[in-house]
């Protein structure tokens, strides 16, 4: 499966995704859900408790890579 996480292109898409499902802890919040199409959209938001913006962006990149690798290796059905 050649899927890849694509960045949300519009601010409205992100706002609609914020109203969908979420999972959070004291460091990161993950928003996920289906928008217009049948593809799963995921957004990672890190808290400022982690450190400066370089550290937060590095963590978000690592999370995206983990999800990309999981989607490539596992045939996932996103009907959650």
N, C-alpha and C positions, 0 to 999 in steps of 0.2 A: 504494500500500500504506500503510495508516494504522497502522503499528506504532509503538510507543513503548517505551522502556526503562522498566520499572517497578521500583521498589525491592523488594528482598527483604523479605518481611514478618516472617519468623521467623528466629531465630538458627540453628535446625536447617537451614534452607534454605542459609544461608551456609556452614555447616560442610560440608554435602554438596557444595556448589559448590567448596570448597577442595580436595576430593579429585579433581576433574575436571581438565581440561587447563589449562595456564597458560603465559603468555609473560611474561618479565620482563627488565628491564635494571637499571641501578644506581639508577634513580629511581622506577620504577613497576612494579607487577605486575598483570597482567590475568588474571583467572580466568574461564573460560567453559565452558559445557557445557549439556546438556539435563537438566533435573530431571524431575519427574513428567510434565509435559505435553510437547508437541512444540516448545515455544518455546525460543529460545536465551536463556540467562541469562548476563549479563556483570557482573563485579565489578571495580572499579578500586581498587587499594590503593597509596597513595603512601608513599614512605619519608620518614623524618624528616630526611634529608639536605637536602631541598628547602627547608625553612624552618618557619615557624610554621603553626598549623592553618589560618589564613586563606588562606595561599598554597596549601596542600595541597588544601583544599576548592575553591578557585577552579580549580585544575588538573583536579580530578575533574569539576567541572561542565562545563568545556570539553570534556573527553573524552566525557562523556555527550552533549553537544550535537553533537559530530562524528559519533558513532555514530548518533544519532537522524536527523541530516540524511542520512547515507549510506543508512540503511534506507528513508527516505522517497523518495529519488531513484533508488535502485537496487533492482530486484526481486531480492533475494538468496534463494538456497536455502540453508538452514542445515543441510544434510546434509553435514557436514564429515568 
